[in-house]
């Protein structure tokens, strides 16, 4: 059962949900904000959070296996759900971004997923899954926003409400958190992640260092690349994909 806490403004839904998880919040607890003044991205990056976007964090049980697959799996399931509901094609950029390719094939960032693990008196270990999605038109992004953004309302003829996008997102978070704990369903999630992965066949760098050509995903969600010296498994870092193969 979902327990929802809404704020017109918060520094960060992720930080608030982490506090609640450490205090024993049950699985399904959701924190939503109309805007964030200090939204969190992966690796300490700031998540720009103007009004009109979806900023949500949800407490779920931490999976005993394949936890690193969580952000990719949620991104892939959201891309599938959005394809059905809004008829748009979304790809997953490792390790946690949702992107849409424009008419020139240039990736534009629609959203991202953040996962943190914390001790929980009720769940043992809780996973707090944060989701940020550009829903309404977002105007000019500040200079520190590295990826060119795009909003859902720019991609569909009838812009959805934040309420609808929130409901869809909460549903998919819950489904992924449950499915990843089942070996058969986890394999299905991995297959979907591989199908939705952006950049296969393109050269890539991680943290500014070339790692070779992207080949696909490993069993635990690691990114496999082929370098001049052989296969390379990438498990962390900021990925840059060359726009031309």
C-alpha positions in Angstrom: 0.0 0.0 0.0 1.4 3.4 -1.0 1.8 6.1 1.7 2.3 9.4 0.0 3.9 12.5 1.5 3.7 15.7 -0.7 5.6 18.9 -0.4 5.3 22.0 -2.6 9.1 22.4 -2.2 11.8 20.3 -0.7 15.6 20.4 -0.9 15.5 16.8 -2.0 12.8 14.1 -2.1 15.6 11.5 -1.9 17.0 12.9 1.3 13.6 13.1 2.9 12.8 9.5 1.9 16.1 8.3 3.2 15.3 9.9 6.6 11.9 8.1 6.6 13.5 4.8 5.6 16.0 4.9 8.4 13.1 5.6 10.8 11.2 2.5 9.7 8.9 3.7 6.9 7.1 0.8 5.3 7.7 -0.4 1.8 5.6 1.8 -0.6 6.3 5.1 1.2 6.5 7.8 -1.4 7.8 11.4 -1.2 6.8 13.8 -3.9 7.8 17.5 -4.4 6.5 20.2 -6.7 10.1 21.4 -7.0 13.5 20.8 -5.4 16.0 23.4 -4.3 18.8 20.9 -4.0 17.8 17.8 -6.0 20.2 14.9 -6.1 21.6 13.2 -9.1 24.0 10.2 -9.2 27.6 10.6 -7.9 26.7 13.8 -6.0 25.5 15.7 -9.1 22.8 18.3 -8.8 19.4 17.5 -10.4 17.8 20.6 -11.8 14.2 20.6 -10.6 12.0 23.4 -11.8 8.3 23.4 -11.3 6.3 21.1 -13.6 8.5 18.1 -13.4 8.0 14.9 -11.4 10.3 14.5 -8.4 9.6 11.4 -6.5 11.4 9.0 -4.1 10.0 5.6 -3.0 11.0 3.2 -0.3 11.1 -0.5 -1.3 12.9 -3.6 0.1 16.5 -3.8 -1.0 16.9 -6.8 -3.3 19.3 -9.5 -2.2 20.5 -10.1 -5.7 21.1 -7.9 -8.8 20.7 -4.6 -6.9 22.9 -2.8 -9.4 20.3 -3.6 -12.1 17.6 -1.6 -10.3 18.0 1.8 -12.0 18.4 0.3 -15.5 15.4 -2.1 -14.9 13.2 0.8 -13.8 14.3 2.9 -16.7 13.5 0.1 -19.1 10.1 -0.6 -17.6 9.3 3.1 -17.7 10.3 3.3 -21.3 8.1 0.4 -22.1 5.1 1.9 -20.2 5.6 5.2 -21.9 5.7 3.6 -25.3 2.4 2.0 -24.6 0.7 5.1 -23.1 2.3 7.9 -25.0 3.6 6.3 -28.2 7.2 7.6 -27.7 10.4 5.7 -28.0 12.6 6.0 -24.9 16.1 4.5 -24.5 18.1 3.8 -21.4 21.6 5.2 -21.2 23.8 3.4 -18.7 23.6 3.5 -15.8 20.5 5.5 -15.0 19.3 8.0 -17.6 16.1 8.0 -19.8 16.8 9.6 -23.2 14.9 10.4 -26.4 16.7 10.7 -29.7 15.8 13.8 -31.6 15.4 14.0 -35.4 19.2 14.1 -35.8 19.7 11.1 -33.6 21.1 13.3 -30.8 20.2 12.1 -27.3 18.1 14.4 -25.1 17.6 13.6 -21.4 14.0 13.0 -20.3 14.8 11.8 -16.8 16.9 9.8 -14.5 16.8 7.2 -11.7 18.8 7.2 -8.4 19.0 4.3 -6.0 20.4 4.5 -2.4 20.5 1.7 0.2 20.1 2.4 3.9 19.5 0.3 7.1 15.8 0.0 8.0 14.3 -1.3 11.2 11.3 -2.6 9.3 12.9 -3.8 6.0 16.4 -4.8 7.2 17.8 -2.9 4.3 15.7 -0.4 2.3 16.3 0.8 -1.2 15.2 4.4 -1.8 14.5 4.8 -5.5 14.4 8.4 -6.7 12.9 9.4 -10.1 13.1 12.7 -11.8 11.2 13.2 -15.1 10.8 16.4 -17.2 7.0 16.6 -17.8 6.1 20.3 -18.5 8.2 22.6 -20.8 11.4 23.5 -18.9 12.8 26.5 -20.6 16.5 27.3 -20.7 18.5 24.9 -18.5 21.3 26.4 -16.4 24.9 26.0 -17.5 25.6 23.2 -15.0 23.1 20.9 -16.7 25.3 18.9 -18.9 22.8 16.8 -21.0 20.4 18.6 -23.3 16.9 18.1 -21.7 13.6 17.3 -23.3 10.1 17.3 -21.6 7.4 14.8 -22.0 5.0 17.5 -23.0 7.2 18.3 -26.1 6.8 14.7 -27.3 3.1 14.1 -27.2 0.1 15.9 -28.7 -1.9 15.9 -25.4 0.5 16.6 -22.5 -0.3 14.3 -19.5 -0.9 15.6 -16.0 1.7 15.2 -13.3 -0.7 13.1 -11.4 -0.9 10.6 -14.3 2.8 10.4 -14.7 3.3 10.0 -11.0 0.8 7.1 -10.8 2.4 5.3 -13.7 5.9 5.8 -12.2 4.9 4.6 -8.7 3.3 1.5 -10.3 6.4 0.7 -12.2 8.7 1.2 -9.2 6.7 -1.3 -7.2 6.6 -3.8 -10.0 10.3 -3.7 -10.6 11.1 -3.9 -6.9 9.1 -7.1 -6.7 10.1 -8.6 -10.0 13.9 -8.2 -9.4 13.6 -10.6 -6.4 12.3 -13.4 -8.6 15.0 -15.2 -10.7 12.8 -15.7 -13.7 11.4 -12.2 -13.7 14.8 -10.7 -13.1 16.0 -12.4 -16.3 13.1 -10.9 -18.1 14.1 -7.5 -16.7 17.7 -8.0 -17.9 16.4 -8.9 -21.4 14.3 -5.7 -21.5 17.3 -3.6 -20.3 19.5 -5.0 -23.1 16.8 -4.3 -25.7 16.4 -0.7 -24.5 20.1 0.1 -24.0 21.4 3.1 -25.8 24.8 3.2 -27.5 25.5 -0.4 -28.5 28.1 -0.4 -31.2 29.3 3.1 -30.3 32.6 4.2 -28.8 32.4 5.4 -25.2 34.3 7.0 -22.4 33.8 6.7 -18.6 34.9 9.5 -16.4 36.7 11.0 -19.5 38.7 7.8 -20.2 38.0 5.8 -23.4 36.8 2.3 -22.6 36.1 1.0 -26.1 32.9 0.1 -28.0 29.8 -0.7 -26.1 28.7 -4.3 -26.5 25.9 -4.8 -24.0 25.0 -5.5 -20.4 26.3 -8.2 -18.1 24.2 -10.3 -15.7 24.5 -7.8 -12.8 23.9 -4.7 -14.9 27.5 -3.9 -15.6 28.4 -2.3 -19.0 30.6 -4.4 -21.3 32.8 -2.7 -23.8 35.4 -4.0 -26.2 38.7 -2.2 -26.1 41.8 -2.8 -28.1 43.0 -5.0 -25.3 39.9 -7.1 -24.9 36.6 -6.9 -23.1 36.2 -4.4 -20.3 33.5 -4.4 -17.6 32.4 -1.0 -16.4 30.6 -1.0 -13.0 30.6 2.7 -12.1 31.3 6.1 -13.5 29.9 8.8 -15.8 29.4 7.4 -19.4 29.8 9.5 -22.5 28.7 7.9 -25.8 30.0 9.2 -29.1 27.1 10.3 -31.2 28.6 8.8 -34.4 29.4 5.1 -34.5 
